[in-house]
Amino acid sequence: MSVQKLIDQTFSYSRTNADLKDLYMSDMKDFIAIDALLDVKHFESASKLVDDMDTEPREQICMAIAAEYGNDFLVKNFGYEVA
């Protein structure tokens, strides 16, 4: 799954689950910020945002980054690895 697809999916979840809407919207804003930082090659700033995330969204964004940019990129720039 690409980062943009993760953003779209998270937005969709926010629309269908009123109880968790604020949580999904917060995660989506983080995903958008990380995607924008990746686009301009501000990997250190993106990595700090990822580090500050809760476990589940952090795992989701790491999986999306690995899928889009490759696991080696994720390890080198974020210090995470996906199997």
C-alpha positions as protocol buffer text, in pm:
chain_id: "A"
residue {
  index: 1
  type: MET
  ca { x: 0 y: 0 z: 0 }
}
residue {
  index: 2
  type: SER
  ca { x: 135 y: 344 z: -90 }
}
residue {
  index: 3
  type: VAL
  ca { x: 138 y: 635 z: 152 }
}
residue {
  index: 4
  type: GLN
  ca { x: -138 y: 808 z: -47 }
}
residue {
  index: 5
  type: LYS
  ca { x: -353 y: 497 z: -33 }
}
residue {
  index: 6
  type: LEU
  ca { x: -302 y: 485 z: 345 }
}
residue {
  index: 7
  type: ILE
  ca { x: -413 y: 848 z: 367 }
}
residue {
  index: 8
  type: ASP
  ca { x: -723 y: 775 z: 157 }
}
residue {
  index: 9
  type: GLN
  ca { x: -806 y: 465 z: 361 }
}
residue {
  index: 10
  type: THR
  ca { x: -768 y: 650 z: 690 }
}
residue {
  index: 11
  type: PHE
  ca { x: -996 y: 929 z: 566 }
}
residue {
  index: 12
  type: SER
  ca { x: -1253 y: 669 z: 468 }
}
residue {
  index: 13
  type: TYR
  ca { x: -1237 y: 515 z: 816 }
}
residue {
  index: 14
  type: SER
  ca { x: -1289 y: 858 z: 973 }
}
residue {
  index: 15
  type: ARG
  ca { x: -1609 y: 898 z: 773 }
}
residue {
  index: 16
  type: THR
  ca { x: -1755 y: 561 z: 875 }
}
residue {
  index: 17
  type: ASN
  ca { x: -1663 y: 547 z: 1242 }
}
residue {
  index: 18
  type: ALA
  ca { x: -1793 y: 847 z: 1436 }
}
residue {
  index: 19
  type: ASP
  ca { x: -1654 y: 726 z: 1769 }
}
residue {
  index: 20
  type: LEU
  ca { x: -1298 y: 721 z: 1637 }
}
residue {
  index: 21
  type: LYS
  ca { x: -1325 y: 1007 z: 1388 }
}
residue {
  index: 22
  type: ASP
  ca { x: -1089 y: 1240 z: 1578 }
}
residue {
  index: 23
  type: LEU
  ca { x: -830 y: 966 z: 1615 }
}
residue {
  index: 24
  type: TYR
  ca { x: -841 y: 879 z: 1245 }
}
residue {
  index: 25
  type: MET
  ca { x: -824 y: 1245 z: 1146 }
}
residue {
  index: 26
  type: SER
  ca { x: -519 y: 1298 z: 1368 }
}
residue {
  index: 27
  type: ASP
  ca { x: -345 y: 997 z: 1214 }
}
residue {
  index: 28
  type: MET
  ca { x: -439 y: 1115 z: 865 }
}
residue {
  index: 29
  type: LYS
  ca { x: -288 y: 1460 z: 929 }
}
residue {
  index: 30
  type: ASP
  ca { x: 34 y: 1293 z: 1042 }
}
residue {
  index: 31
  type: PHE
  ca { x: 37 y: 1071 z: 732 }
}
residue {
  index: 32
  type: ILE
  ca { x: -14 y: 1377 z: 508 }
}
residue {
  index: 33
  type: ALA
  ca { x: 268 y: 1565 z: 683 }
}
residue {
  index: 34
  type: ILE
  ca { x: 503 y: 1268 z: 647 }
}
residue {
  index: 35
  type: ASP
  ca { x: 412 y: 1228 z: 280 }
}
residue {
  index: 36
  type: ALA
  ca { x: 483 y: 1598 z: 217 }
}
residue {
  index: 37
  type: LEU
  ca { x: 818 y: 1574 z: 396 }
}
residue {
  index: 38
  type: LEU
  ca { x: 910 y: 1267 z: 189 }
}
residue {
  index: 39
  type: ASP
  ca { x: 824 y: 1457 z: -130 }
}
residue {
  index: 40
  type: VAL
  ca { x: 1073 y: 1732 z: -43 }
}
residue {
  index: 41
  type: LYS
  ca { x: 1332 y: 1486 z: 90 }
}
residue {
  index: 42
  type: HIS
  ca { x: 1317 y: 1604 z: 453 }
}
residue {
  index: 43
  type: PHE
  ca { x: 1372 y: 1252 z: 579 }
}
residue {
  index: 44
  type: GLU
  ca { x: 1497 y: 1348 z: 926 }
}
residue {
  index: 45
  type: SER
  ca { x: 1183 y: 1554 z: 998 }
}
residue {
  index: 46
  type: ALA
  ca { x: 962 y: 1277 z: 862 }
}
residue {
  index: 47
  type: SER
  ca { x: 1143 y: 1025 z: 1080 }
}
residue {
  index: 48
  type: LYS
  ca { x: 1081 y: 1236 z: 1392 }
}
residue {
  index: 49
  type: LEU
  ca { x: 709 y: 1246 z: 1313 }
}
residue {
  index: 50
  type: VAL
  ca { x: 702 y: 870 z: 1267 }
}
residue {
  index: 51
  type: ASP
  ca { x: 886 y: 817 z: 1596 }
}
residue {
  index: 52
  type: ASP
  ca { x: 627 y: 1026 z: 1780 }
}
residue {
  index: 53
  type: MET
  ca { x: 329 y: 826 z: 1651 }
}
residue {
  index: 54
  type: ASP
  ca { x: 134 y: 562 z: 1840 }
}
residue {
  index: 55
  type: THR
  ca { x: 233 y: 205 z: 1760 }
}
residue {
  index: 56
  type: GLU
  ca { x: -42 y: 107 z: 1515 }
}
residue {
  index: 57
  type: PRO
  ca { x: -27 y: 415 z: 1287 }
}
residue {
  index: 58
  type: ARG
  ca { x: 355 y: 405 z: 1303 }
}
residue {
  index: 59
  type: GLU
  ca { x: 348 y: 46 z: 1181 }
}
residue {
  index: 60
  type: GLN
  ca { x: 101 y: 140 z: 907 }
}
residue {
  index: 61
  type: ILE
  ca { x: 310 y: 429 z: 777 }
}
residue {
  index: 62
  type: CYS
  ca { x: 629 y: 220 z: 792 }
}
residue {
  index: 63
  type: MET
  ca { x: 463 y: -53 z: 586 }
}
residue {
  index: 64
  type: ALA
  ca { x: 344 y: 208 z: 334 }
}
residue {
  index: 65
  type: ILE
  ca { x: 687 y: 372 z: 310 }
}
residue {
  index: 66
  type: ALA
  ca { x: 854 y: 33 z: 262 }
}
residue {
  index: 67
  type: ALA
  ca { x: 602 y: -59 z: -8 }
}
residue {
  index: 68
  type: GLU
  ca { x: 649 y: 270 z: -191 }
}
residue {
  index: 69
  type: TYR
  ca { x: 1020 y: 340 z: -141 }
}
residue {
  index: 70
  type: GLY
  ca { x: 1165 y: 3 z: -42 }
}
residue {
  index: 71
  type: ASN
  ca { x: 1264 y: -155 z: 287 }
}
residue {
  index: 72
  type: ASP
  ca { x: 1627 y: -39 z: 251 }
}
residue {
  index: 73
  type: PHE
  ca { x: 1506 y: 322 z: 228 }
}
residue {
  index: 74
  type: LEU
  ca { x: 1296 y: 273 z: 541 }
}
residue {
  index: 75
  type: VAL
  ca { x: 1588 y: 124 z: 735 }
}
residue {
  index: 76
  type: LYS
  ca { x: 1835 y: 391 z: 620 }
}
residue {
  index: 77
  type: ASN
  ca { x: 1613 y: 694 z: 680 }
}
residue {
  index: 78
  type: PHE
  ca { x: 1378 y: 584 z: 958 }
}
residue {
  index: 79
  type: GLY
  ca { x: 1557 y: 308 z: 1144 }
}
residue {
  index: 80
  type: TYR
  ca { x: 1263 y: 68 z: 1107 }
}
residue {
  index: 81
  type: GLU
  ca { x: 1242 y: -253 z: 909 }
}
residue {
  index: 82
  type: VAL
  ca { x: 941 y: -448 z: 788 }
}
residue {
  index: 83
  type: ALA
  ca { x: 939 y: -816 z: 711 }
}
